[in-house]
Amino acid sequence: MPGSPRRDRDATTLSVLPADLAPQAAAAGLPAAPERGEDIAGWLIETARREPAARRYLYFLKSSYEAFHAIEECFPRSPGVTGGGIGTSPEELLHIANHLYLLATAEVPGVLLECGCFKGFSAACLSQACAFLGRDLVVADSFQGLPGKTGAGEEGYRPGDFRGGREEVEANVRLFGRIERVRFVEGWFRDTLAEFHEPIALLWMDVDLYASATDVLDAVWGKLDPKAAIFSHEFLPEQIGLDGRIVHPQEPPGAIRDAFAARGLKELAVHLAGWLARIDRPETVGIGAESLVRALLPHLRDLDHRARAARQAIGLKPALRDFFRRRLG
């Protein structure tokens, strides 16, 4: 994909696929280059006709994508609130769901920790993916909106922005998600996450502020599995250099860059979609997986219920005209 960063740790075909499909991919001689995502996607779709592991993977992606769209269509909108109460897109969340699948087949233990949930849209969506995979989702939020402390580049935020009350969030997750897979941790990150001691397979941050991202990373860094990945909102493509290094010094991107530097590590970030980026550590599972998700998206959209209904409606019009011509002479 043009503009994608060059990675210090090369991704391969085997790294972009679930672990239970890697042997078949190797035997098929697929190109060891994730930028050949369309070739890998074509092989995957063809393989799904005869291979249960491929069929399960495609079913997971398709059913997740359709569910995320259905939740987006029906999720309550809040007048006067940014995004109407929805801060992420189905495409962004599909990248996270896909990574959860890769972690599952690689047998990486731990929870999905979501920090910052707004009205609960992403939590509802990702709880569906977690239920499919048998993983728990832990949602950490103050349920009071943003804190008062802001830094450079954050002057437009006000205390209380992006507030979703706990009862409101729980009601949304109960209606649209799988709340039996969800636990809530209420309070400011610096207080609550210091007492959080469970292993983390995936960290998903949508926290808007440098200080909030720092509080999260300082509290949970030691609980991240070595193969875990970090996903964060507030990223634009130009905030990541061609070498995968974060070049934006402010807001959550700057906090992530500084957290890696403070631990003597070099971050490797890749922009995925919208405002979403994945930040890899040395042993992160699924490096390069975004290329396969992008290549599969047109196929998932083609199978999407809305596209199918539109095609059927177009085909229905001539049939109705013929029917009335026959009936009315």
C-alpha positions as CSV (number, residue, x, y, z in Angstrom):
1,M,0.0,0.0,0.0
2,P,1.5,3.4,-1.0
3,G,2.7,5.4,2.0
4,S,2.9,2.4,4.3
5,P,5.8,2.5,6.7
6,R,8.9,0.4,6.2
7,R,9.1,-1.9,9.2
8,D,12.4,-2.8,11.0
9,R,10.9,-6.2,11.7
10,D,9.7,-7.7,8.4
11,A,6.2,-9.0,8.2
12,T,5.6,-12.3,6.3
13,T,2.7,-14.1,4.9
14,L,2.7,-16.3,7.9
15,S,2.5,-13.3,10.3
16,V,-0.6,-11.9,8.7
17,L,-2.6,-15.1,8.8
18,P,-4.0,-16.9,11.8
19,A,-1.6,-19.5,13.2
20,D,-3.8,-22.4,12.3
21,L,-3.6,-21.4,8.6
22,A,0.1,-20.7,8.4
23,P,1.1,-24.3,7.5
24,Q,-1.3,-24.4,4.6
25,A,-0.1,-21.0,3.4
26,A,3.5,-22.2,3.5
27,A,2.7,-25.3,1.7
28,A,0.9,-23.3,-1.0
29,G,4.0,-21.2,-1.6
30,L,2.3,-17.9,-1.0
31,P,4.6,-14.9,-1.4
32,A,6.3,-13.9,1.8
33,A,5.2,-10.3,1.3
34,P,2.3,-8.8,3.1
35,E,1.9,-6.1,0.4
36,R,0.6,-9.0,-1.7
37,G,-2.5,-8.9,0.4
38,E,-4.8,-9.4,-2.6
39,D,-3.0,-12.7,-3.5
40,I,-3.3,-13.9,0.1
41,A,-7.0,-12.9,0.3
42,G,-7.7,-14.7,-3.0
43,W,-6.0,-17.9,-1.6
44,L,-7.9,-17.6,1.6
45,I,-11.3,-17.3,0.0
46,E,-10.6,-20.2,-2.3
47,T,-9.2,-22.3,0.6
48,A,-12.3,-21.6,2.7
49,R,-14.3,-23.9,0.4
50,R,-12.5,-26.9,1.7
51,E,-10.6,-25.9,4.8
52,P,-12.6,-25.4,8.1
53,A,-10.0,-23.1,9.7
54,A,-10.2,-20.7,6.7
55,R,-14.0,-20.9,6.7
56,R,-14.1,-20.1,10.4
57,Y,-11.8,-17.1,10.0
58,L,-13.7,-15.6,7.1
59,Y,-17.0,-16.2,9.0
60,F,-15.6,-14.4,12.0
61,L,-14.6,-11.4,9.9
62,K,-17.8,-11.2,7.9
63,S,-20.1,-11.7,10.8
64,S,-18.2,-9.2,12.9
65,Y,-18.2,-6.6,10.1
66,E,-21.9,-7.0,9.5
67,A,-22.6,-6.9,13.3
68,F,-20.6,-3.7,13.7
69,H,-22.5,-2.0,10.9
70,A,-25.8,-3.1,12.4
71,I,-24.8,-1.8,15.8
72,E,-23.7,1.5,14.2
73,E,-27.1,1.9,12.4
74,C,-29.1,1.3,15.5
75,F,-26.9,2.8,18.2
76,P,-28.6,5.8,20.0
77,R,-27.4,9.2,18.8
78,S,-26.8,12.0,21.3
79,P,-27.7,15.5,19.9
80,G,-24.9,18.0,20.2
81,V,-22.4,15.3,21.0
82,T,-19.3,14.8,18.8
83,G,-20.0,11.9,16.4
84,G,-23.5,11.5,18.0
85,G,-21.9,9.3,20.6
86,I,-20.0,7.0,18.2
87,G,-16.2,7.6,18.1
88,T,-15.0,4.7,15.9
89,S,-16.0,3.1,12.6
90,P,-16.8,-0.5,11.8
91,E,-13.7,-0.6,9.6
92,E,-11.4,0.5,12.5
93,L,-13.0,-2.0,14.9
94,L,-12.6,-4.8,12.3
95,H,-8.8,-4.3,12.5
96,I,-9.0,-4.7,16.2
97,A,-11.3,-7.7,16.0
98,N,-9.0,-9.3,13.4
99,H,-6.0,-8.9,15.8
100,L,-8.0,-10.6,18.5
101,Y,-8.5,-13.6,16.2
102,L,-4.7,-13.7,15.5
103,L,-3.9,-13.6,19.2
104,A,-6.4,-16.4,19.9
105,T,-4.9,-18.7,17.3
106,A,-1.4,-17.8,18.6
107,E,-2.7,-18.8,22.1
108,V,-1.8,-15.5,23.7
109,P,-3.4,-15.2,27.1
110,G,-5.0,-12.2,28.7
111,V,-7.9,-9.8,28.4
112,L,-8.8,-7.1,25.9
113,L,-8.4,-3.9,27.9
114,E,-10.3,-0.9,26.5
115,C,-9.5,2.5,28.0
116,G,-12.0,5.2,27.3
117,C,-15.4,4.0,26.0
118,F,-17.5,7.1,25.5
119,K,-21.1,5.8,25.1
120,G,-20.0,2.2,24.7
121,F,-20.2,1.7,20.9
122,S,-16.8,0.1,20.5
123,A,-17.2,-1.9,23.7
124,A,-20.5,-3.3,22.4
125,C,-18.9,-4.2,19.1
126,L,-15.7,-5.8,20.5
127,S,-17.7,-7.7,23.1
128,Q,-19.3,-9.6,20.2
129,A,-15.8,-10.5,18.9
130,C,-14.7,-11.5,22.4
131,A,-17.7,-13.7,22.9
132,F,-16.9,-15.6,19.7
133,L,-13.3,-16.1,20.8
134,G,-13.9,-16.7,24.5
135,R,-11.9,-13.7,25.7
136,D,-12.9,-11.2,28.3
137,L,-13.2,-7.5,27.7
138,V,-12.4,-5.1,30.5
139,V,-13.6,-1.5,30.0
140,A,-11.8,1.1,32.1
141,D,-13.3,4.6,32.2
142,S,-14.0,7.4,34.6
143,F,-17.6,7.7,33.3
144,Q,-17.1,11.4,33.9
145,G,-15.6,12.4,30.6
146,L,-12.2,13.9,30.1
147,P,-10.2,15.1,33.1
148,G,-9.3,18.7,33.5
149,K,-5.6,18.4,32.8
150,T,-4.7,19.1,29.1
151,G,-1.4,19.6,27.3
152,A,0.0,21.1,24.2
153,G,-2.3,20.6,21.2
154,E,-5.2,19.7,23.4
155,E,-6.6,23.2,24.1
156,G,-9.9,22.5,22.4
157,Y,-10.9,19.9,25.0
158,R,-12.9,20.7,28.1
159,P,-13.4,18.7,31.3
160,G,-16.3,16.3,30.9
161,D,-16.0,16.0,27.1
162,F,-16.9,12.6,25.7
163,R,-18.8,11.6,28.9
164,G,-20.9,8.5,29.0
165,G,-22.5,7.6,32.3
166,R,-21.9,4.1,33.5
167,E,-25.6,3.2,33.5
168,E,-25.9,4.5,29.9
169,V,-22.8,2.6,28.7
170,E,-23.9,-0.6,30.4
171,A,-27.3,-0.3,28.9
172,N,-25.8,0.1,25.4
173,V,-23.5,-2.8,25.8
174,R,-26.3,-5.0,27.2
175,L,-28.5,-4.2,24.2
176,F,-26.0,-4.3,21.4
177,G,-23.2,-6.5,22.7
178,R,-22.4,-9.5,24.9
179,I,-22.3,-8.0,28.4
180,E,-21.6,-11.4,29.9
181,R,-18.0,-11.1,28.5
182,V,-17.6,-7.5,29.8
183,R,-16.3,-6.1,33.2
184,F,-16.2,-2.4,34.0
185,V,-13.4,-0.6,36.0
186,E,-14.7,2.8,37.1
187,G,-12.4,5.6,38.0
188,W,-9.4,7.6,36.8
189,F,-6.8,5.5,35.0
190,R,-3.9,6.5,37.4
191,D,-6.0,5.2,40.3
192,T,-7.8,2.1,39.1
193,L,-5.3,0.6,36.7
194,A,-2.5,0.7,39.3
195,E,-4.6,-2.0,41.0
196,F,-5.2,-4.0,37.8
197,H,-3.1,-7.2,37.8
198,E,-4.5,-9.4,35.0
199,P,-2.4,-10.2,31.9
200,I,-3.4,-8.2,28.9
201,A,-3.4,-9.6,25.3
202,L,-4.5,-6.3,23.6
203,L,-4.6,-2.8,24.8
204,W,-7.1,-0.4,23.1
205,M,-6.9,3.2,24.0
206,D,-9.3,6.0,23.0
207,V,-8.3,8.6,25.6
208,D,-7.7,11.8,23.6
209,L,-5.1,13.3,26.0
210,Y,-1.3,12.9,26.5
211,A,-1.7,12.6,30.3
212,S,-4.4,10.0,30.1
213,A,-2.4,7.8,27.7
214,T,0.7,8.2,29.9
215,D,-1.4,7.1,33.0
216,V,-2.6,4.0,31.1
217,L,0.8,3.0,29.8
218,D,2.6,3.5,33.1
219,A,0.0,1.5,35.0
220,V,-0.3,-1.5,32.6
221,W,3.0,-1.8,30.8
222,G,4.2,-4.7,32.9
223,K,1.0,-6.6,32.5
224,L,1.1,-6.6,28.7
225,D,1.9,-10.0,27.3
226,P,5.2,-9.9,25.3
227,K,3.2,-10.7,22.1
228,A,0.4,-8.2,22.9
229,A,-0.3,-5.2,20.6
230,I,-1.3,-1.6,21.5
231,F,-4.1,0.1,19.5
232,S,-4.8,3.8,19.9
233,H,-7.0,6.4,18.4
234,E,-5.9,10.0,17.7
235,F,-3.5,9.0,15.0
236,L,-3.3,10.5,11.5
237,P,-1.1,8.9,8.8
238,E,1.3,11.9,8.7
239,Q,2.1,11.4,12.4
240,I,4.0,8.2,11.6
241,G,7.2,8.3,9.6
242,L,8.1,5.9,6.8
243,D,10.2,3.9,9.3
244,G,7.3,3.4,11.6
245,R,8.5,5.9,14.2
246,I,6.0,8.3,15.7
247,V,6.8,11.9,14.7
248,H,4.0,13.7,16.5
249,P,5.2,14.8,20.0
250,Q,1.8,15.7,21.4
251,E,-1.5,14.0,22.5
252,P,-1.6,10.2,22.7
253,P,0.9,9.6,19.8
254,G,3.5,11.6,21.7
255,A,2.7,9.8,25.0
256,I,3.2,6.4,23.3
257,R,6.4,7.5,21.7
258,D,7.7,8.8,25.1
259,A,6.6,5.6,26.9
260,F,8.6,3.4,24.5
261,A,11.6,5.7,24.8
262,A,11.5,5.7,28.6
263,R,11.8,1.9,28.5
264,G,14.6,1.9,26.0
265,L,12.4,0.5,23.2
266,K,11.8,1.7,19.6
267,E,8.1,1.9,18.7
268,L,6.9,0.6,15.3
269,A,3.5,2.2,14.4
270,V,1.3,1.7,11.5
271,H,-1.8,3.7,10.6
272,L,-4.8,1.4,10.0
273,A,-7.9,3.4,9.2
274,G,-9.6,6.6,10.3
275,W,-7.8,7.7,13.5
276,L,-6.6,4.2,14.4
277,A,-3.0,3.0,14.6
278,R,-1.4,-0.2,15.9
279,I,1.9,0.2,17.8
280,D,4.1,-2.9,17.8
281,R,6.6,-4.1,20.3
282,P,9.5,-6.6,19.4
283,E,7.4,-9.8,19.8
284,T,4.0,-8.5,18.7
285,V,1.8,-11.0,16.9
286,G,0.3,-10.1,13.6
287,I,2.7,-7.5,12.2
288,G,1.5,-6.7,8.6
289,A,-2.0,-8.1,9.2
290,E,-3.6,-4.8,8.2
291,S,-2.7,-5.6,4.5
292,L,-4.9,-8.7,4.5
293,V,-7.8,-6.9,6.2
294,R,-7.7,-4.1,3.6
295,A,-7.6,-6.7,0.8
296,L,-10.5,-8.6,2.3
297,L,-12.7,-5.6,2.9
298,P,-14.1,-5.4,-0.6
299,H,-15.1,-9.0,-0.4
300,L,-16.7,-8.5,3.0
301,R,-18.6,-5.4,1.7
302,D,-19.8,-7.3,-1.4
303,L,-21.2,-9.9,1.0
304,D,-22.6,-7.3,3.3
305,H,-26.3,-7.4,3.9
306,R,-26.9,-3.8,2.8
307,A,-25.0,-4.2,-0.5
308,R,-26.9,-7.4,-1.1
309,A,-30.3,-5.8,-0.3
310,A,-29.4,-2.9,-2.7
311,R,-28.6,-5.3,-5.5
312,Q,-31.8,-7.3,-4.9
313,A,-33.8,-4.0,-4.9
314,I,-32.3,-3.0,-8.3
315,G,-33.2,-6.4,-9.7
316,L,-36.7,-6.2,-8.2
317,K,-37.7,-3.1,-10.1
318,P,-37.9,-4.7,-13.6
319,A,-39.7,-7.7,-12.1
320,L,-42.3,-5.4,-10.6
321,R,-42.8,-3.5,-13.8
322,D,-43.3,-6.8,-15.7
323,F,-45.8,-8.0,-13.1
324,F,-48.0,-4.9,-13.3
325,R,-47.8,-4.9,-17.1
326,R,-49.2,-8.4,-17.1
327,R,-51.8,-7.7,-14.5
328,L,-53.0,-4.4,-16.0
329,G,-52.6,-5.4,-19.6
